[in-house]
């Protein structure tokens, strides 16, 4: 029998019945366990003040989550710590929401939190392959690659993940058999009894169920832990005031759900290009001019921009500077000298030397 996880929490009690509880809440997770599921899948974001919170969309009431402090969120939005503290025995798949290619440090925050409490019933997944690379480098695992396009499966060997999470329509019995020679397989989202029973017969390891419990109540007998699952969490408690209208956020957060798809496809294309580059590009040959001297080209020196006067767009045009880092540079003004950039989070000596020809105080 595969693990049965409530997709964002509570399943519906019967086929076609409307879901009563708000998804990704403590009550939704409680209802999933009371419906005899093994656990649940949830979605995690990082707030402006560095708190990992559970919510599906990148926005809340039209406001980017990354632009809000935790105290500004509605009371029904739990922290990841609250969830893990409340349900220490549940199987939990943590989906890290992320927009490639930039990061706001959410991978580091998750790694720190997961290191506090060891658990063999938690693993982390993401649609963002760059987030998975960062998590792998931070020692977080097991990891799972989420995807709804068949081509994305080719990224799994490059990322070193232990799980793959394909959308249900991508699978056949032969495909499940092939995948399980290398990975554990979680399928989403499963809403019909016949579909769930078929996938279970094919041998998938876990089902993320978005509707009712397709198998009905299961025995309370203890289930042996899946080998290799990772860590738990504890901690923060707080609640705050309702959201206000007209709030902004970092440039990448304004992209919304559509930006997730575009960013994901961009990351997939870049990784594929990097892997194929040696085969596509012939070995470079030296170019000789009539005097038999090797040709060379000296690009003109760039015109430095002012760190204290440049706009956000101008700062984003600098090499290696994205929206998040550009915003931090603006917040760190004024700068008496270029070396003052070292006080900006995310800029080290190597980055400073790369930026030095392009900037001035």
For each residue, the residues with C-beta under 8 A, 3 or more apart:
1: 4 200 215 218
2: 199 200 204 205 206 207
3: 38 39 91 186 205 206 207 223 226
4: 1 37 38 206 207 209 213 214 215 218
5: 32 37 38 39 40 41 91 92 93 186 206 207 208 209
6: 9 10 11 28 29 31 32 35 37 39 40 41 208 209
7: 11 40 41 188 189 208 209 210
8: 23 24 28 40 41 42 43 56 210
9: 6 21 23 24 25 27 28 29 31 32 40 42
10: 6 19 20 21 23 27 28 29 30 31 32 35
11: 6 7 19 31 32 35 37 209 210 211 212 213
12: 15 16 17 18 19 211 212
13: 17 35 212
14: 17 212
15: 12 192 193 211 212
16: 12
17: 12 13 14 212
18: 12
19: 10 11 12 23
20: 10 31
21: 9 10 25 27 28 31
22: 25 27 28 76
23: 8 9 10 19 28 56
24: 8 9 28 42 43 54 55 56 77 78
25: 9 21 22 28 29 54 76 77 78
26: 29 30 78 82 83 86
27: 9 10 21 22 30 31
28: 6 8 9 10 21 22 23 24 25 31 32 40
29: 6 9 10 25 26 32 33 40 42 83 86 87 90
30: 10 26 27 33 34 86 87
31: 6 9 10 11 20 21 27 28 34 35
32: 5 6 9 10 11 28 29 35 37 39 40
33: 29 30 36 37 39 40 87 90
34: 30 31
35: 6 10 11 13 31 32 213 217
36: 33 213 216 217 218
37: 4 5 6 11 32 33 40 209 213 218
38: 3 4 5 90 91 218 223
39: 3 5 6 32 33 87 90 91 92 93 121
40: 5 6 7 8 9 28 29 32 33 37 90 91 92 93
41: 5 6 7 8 92 93 95 188 208
42: 8 9 24 29 54 80 83 92 93 94 95
43: 8 24 54 55 56 95 97
44: 52 53 54 80 94 95 96 97 106 110
45: 52 53 55 58 65 66 97 106
46: 50 51 52 53 66 104 105 106 109
47: 50 51 52 53 65 66 68 69 70 73
48: 66 67 68 69
49: 69 70 71
50: 46 47 105 109
51: 46 47 69 70 79 236 238
52: 44 45 46 47 79 80 81 106 109 110 113
53: 44 45 46 47 65 70 73 77 78 79 80
54: 24 25 42 43 44 77 78 79 80 83
55: 24 43 45 60 65 77
56: 8 23 24 43 97
57: 60 65 256 257
58: 45 64 65 66 97 99 253 255 256 257 259 260
59: 62 63 64 65 253 256
60: 55 57 63 65 68 73 74 77 243
61: 243
62: 59 245
63: 59 60 67 68 243 247 249
64: 58 59 67 68 247 248 249 250 253 254 256
65: 45 47 53 55 57 58 59 60 68 249 253
66: 45 46 47 48 58 104 249 250 252 253
67: 48 63 64 247 248 249 250 253
68: 47 48 60 63 64 65 72 73 243 247 249
69: 47 48 49 51 72 240
70: 47 49 51 53 73 79 236 238 240
71: 49 238 239 240 241
72: 68 69 240 241 242 243 244
73: 47 53 60 68 70 77 239 240 243
74: 60 77 242 243
75: 239
76: 22 25
77: 24 25 53 54 55 60 73 74
78: 24 25 26 53 54 82 83
79: 51 52 53 54 70 82 83 235 236 237 238
80: 42 44 52 53 54 83 84 94 110 113 233
81: 52 84 85 113 233 234 235 236 237
82: 26 78 79 85 86 236 237
83: 26 29 42 54 78 79 80 86 87 92
84: 80 81 87 88 92 117 119 122 232 233 234
85: 81 82 88 233 234 235
86: 26 29 30 82 83
87: 29 30 33 39 83 84 90 92
88: 84 85 119 232
89: 121
90: 29 33 38 39 40 87 121
91: 3 5 38 39 40 121 122
92: 5 39 40 41 42 83 84 87 121 122
93: 5 39 40 41 42 122 123 124 125 144 165 186 206 208
94: 42 44 80 110 122 123 124 125
95: 41 42 43 44 124 125 126 146
96: 44 106 107 110 124 125 126 128 131 135
97: 43 44 45 56 58 126 260
98: 103 106 107 126 127 128 130 131
99: 58 102 128 252 253 255 259 260 263
100: 128 129 130 131 263 264 266 267
101: 130 263 266 267 270 322
102: 99 252 322 323 324
103: 98 106 107 130 131 134 324
104: 46 66 250 324
105: 46 50 108 109
106: 44 45 46 52 96 98 103 109 110 131
107: 96 98 103 110 111 131 134 135 138 140
108: 105 111 112 134 138
109: 46 50 52 105 106 112 113
110: 44 52 80 94 96 106 107 113 114 124 135 140
111: 107 108 114 115 135 138 139 140
112: 108 109 115 116
113: 52 80 81 109 110 116 233 235
114: 110 111 117 122 124 140 230 231 232 233
115: 111 112 231
116: 112 113 231 232 233 234 235
117: 84 114 231 232 233 234
118: 230 231 232
119: 84 88 122 229 230 231 232
120: 225 226 227 228 229 230
121: 39 89 90 91 92 225 229 232
122: 84 91 92 93 94 114 119 229 230 231 232
123: 93 94 141 142 143 144 162 163 229 230
124: 93 94 95 96 110 114 135 140 141 142 143 144 230
125: 93 94 95 96 143 144 145 146 163 165 186
126: 95 96 97 98 129 131 132 135 143 144 145 146
127: 98 146 147 260 264
128: 96 98 99 100 131 132 263 264 267
129: 100 126 132 133 145 155 158 159 264 267 268 271
130: 98 100 101 103 133 134 267
131: 96 98 100 103 106 107 126 128 134 135
132: 126 128 129 135 136 143 145 159 161
133: 129 130 136 137 159
134: 103 107 108 130 131 137 138
135: 96 107 110 111 124 126 131 132 138 140 141 143
136: 132 133 139 140 141 143 159 160
137: 133 134
138: 107 108 111 134 135
139: 111 136
140: 107 110 111 114 124 135 136 143 230 231
141: 123 124 135 136 162 228 230
142: 123 124 161 162 163 184 228 229 230
143: 123 124 125 126 132 135 136 140 159 160 161 162 163
144: 93 123 124 125 126 161 162 163 164 165 184 186
145: 125 126 129 132 152 153 155 156 159 161 163 164 165
146: 95 125 126 127 165 188
147: 127 150 152 153 155 164 165 166 167 170
148: 152 166 167 170
149: 152 268
150: 147 153 170
151: 154 268
152: 145 147 148 149 155 264 268
153: 145 147 150 156 164 166 170
154: 151 157 158 272
155: 129 145 147 152 158 159 268 271
156: 145 153 159 161 164 182 183
157: 154 160 182
158: 129 154 155 271 275
159: 129 132 133 136 143 145 155 156
160: 136 143 157
161: 132 142 143 144 145 156 164 183
162: 123 141 142 143 144 183 184 228
163: 123 125 142 143 144 145 183 184 185 186 205
164: 144 145 147 153 156 161 179 183 184 185 186
165: 93 125 144 145 146 147 185 186 187 188 208
166: 147 148 153 170 171 179 185 187
167: 147 148 170 187 188 189
168: 171 187 188 189 190 195 199
169:
170: 147 148 150 153 166 167 175
171: 166 168 175 176 185 187 199 202 204
172: 175 176 202
173: 176 177 202
174: 177 178
175: 170 171 172 178 179
176: 171 172 173 179 180 185 199 202 203 204
177: 173 174 180 181 202 203
178: 174 175 181
179: 164 166 175 176 182 183 185
180: 176 177 183 184 185 203 204 205
181: 177 178
182: 156 157 179
183: 156 161 162 163 164 179 180
184: 142 144 162 163 164 180 205 206 226
185: 163 164 165 166 171 176 179 180 203 204 205 206
186: 3 5 93 125 144 163 164 165 204 205 206 207 208
187: 165 166 167 168 171 190 199 204 206 207 208
188: 7 41 146 165 167 168 207 208 210
189: 7 167 168 208 209 210 211
190: 168 187 195 196 199 207 208 209 210 211 214
191: 195 209 210 211 212 214
192: 15 195 196 211 214
193: 15 196 197 214 215
194: 197 198
195: 168 190 191 192 198 199 214
196: 190 192 193 199 200 207 209 214 215
197: 193 194 200 201 214 215
198: 194 195 201 202
199: 2 168 171 176 187 190 195 196 202 204 207
200: 1 2 196 197 203 204 207 215
201: 197 198
202: 171 172 173 176 177 198 199
203: 176 177 180 185 200
204: 2 171 176 180 185 186 187 199 200 207
205: 2 3 163 180 184 185 186 226
206: 2 3 4 5 93 184 185 186 187
207: 2 3 4 5 186 187 188 190 196 199 200 204 214
208: 5 6 7 41 93 165 186 187 188 189 190
209: 4 5 6 7 11 37 189 190 191 196 212 213 214
210: 7 8 11 188 189 190 191
211: 11 12 15 189 190 191 192 214
212: 11 12 13 14 15 17 191 209
213: 4 11 35 36 37 209 216 217
214: 4 190 191 192 193 195 196 197 207 209 211
215: 1 4 193 196 197 200 218
216: 36 213
217: 35 36 213
218: 1 4 36 37 38 215
219:
220:
221:
222:
223: 3 38
224:
225: 120 121 229
226: 3 120 184 205 229
227: 120
228: 120 141 142 162
229: 119 120 121 122 123 142 225 226
230: 114 118 119 120 122 123 124 140 141 142
231: 114 115 116 117 118 119 122 140
232: 84 88 114 116 117 118 119 121 122
233: 80 81 84 85 113 114 116 117
234: 81 84 85 116 117
235: 79 81 85 113 116
236: 51 70 79 81 82
237: 79 81 82
238: 51 70 71 79
239: 71 73 75
240: 69 70 71 72 73
241: 71 72
242: 72 74
243: 60 61 63 68 72 73 74 247
244: 72 247
245: 62
246:
247: 63 64 67 68 243 244
248: 64 67 254
249: 63 64 65 66 67 68 253 254
250: 64 66 67 104 253 254 323 324 327
251: 254 255 312 316 323 327
252: 66 99 102 255 259 263 322 323 324
253: 58 59 64 65 66 67 99 249 250
254: 64 248 249 250 251 259
255: 58 99 251 252 258 259 260 262 263
256: 57 58 59 64 259 260
257: 57 58 260 261
258: 255 261 262
259: 58 99 252 254 255 256 262 263
260: 58 97 99 127 255 256 257 263 264
261: 257 258 264 265
262: 255 258 259 265 266
263: 99 100 101 128 252 255 259 260 266 267
264: 100 127 128 129 152 260 261 267 268
265: 261 262 268 269
266: 100 101 262 263 269 270
267: 100 101 128 129 130 263 264 270 271
268: 129 149 151 152 155 264 265 271 272
269: 265 266 272 273
270: 101 266 267 273 274
271: 129 155 158 267 268 274 275
272: 154 268 269 275 276
273: 269 270 276 277
274: 270 271 277
275: 158 271 272
276: 272 273 279 280
277: 273 274 280 281
278: 281
279: 276
280: 276 277
281: 277 278
282:
283:
284:
285:
286: 294 295
287: 294 295
288: 292 293 294 295
289: 292 293 295
290:
291:
292: 288 289
293: 288 289
294: 286 287 288
295: 286 287 288 289
296:
297:
298:
299:
300:
301: 357
302: 357 358
303:
304: 357 358 359 360
305: 309 310 314 315 318 358 359 360
306: 309 310 359 360 361
307: 310 329 333 335 338 340 341 359 360 361
308: 333 334 335 361
309: 305 306
310: 305 306 307 314 315
311: 314 315
312: 251 315 316 323 326 327 330
313: 316 317
314: 305 310 311 317 318
315: 305 310 311 312 318 321 326 329 330
316: 251 312 313 321 322 323 326
317: 313 314 321
318: 305 314 315 321 326 355 358 359
319: 354 355 358
320: 325 351 354 355
321: 315 316 317 318 325 326 329 355
322: 101 102 252 316 325 326
323: 102 250 251 252 312 316 326 327
324: 102 103 104 250 252 327 328 346
325: 320 321 322 328 329 344 346 347
326: 312 315 316 318 321 322 323 329 330
327: 250 251 312 323 324 330 331
328: 324 325 331 332 344 345 346
329: 307 315 321 325 326 332 333 341 344 347
330: 312 315 326 327 333
331: 327 328
332: 328 329 335 340 341 343 344
333: 307 308 329 330
334: 308 361
335: 307 308 332 338 340 341 361
336: 340 361
337: 340 361
338: 307 335 341 352 355 356 359 360 361
339: 342 352
340: 307 332 335 336 337 343 361
341: 307 329 332 335 338 344 347 351 352 355 359
342: 339 347 348 349 352
343: 332 340
344: 325 328 329 332 341 347
345: 328
346: 324 325 328 351
347: 325 329 341 342 344 351 352 355
348: 342 351 352
349: 342 352 353
350: 353 354
351: 320 341 346 347 348 354 355
352: 338 339 341 342 347 348 349 355 356
353: 349 350 356
354: 319 320 350 351
355: 318 319 320 321 338 341 347 351 352 358 359
356: 338 352 353 359
357: 301 302 304
358: 302 304 305 318 319 355
359: 304 305 306 307 318 338 341 355 356
360: 304 305 306 307 338
361: 306 307 308 334 335 336 337 338 340
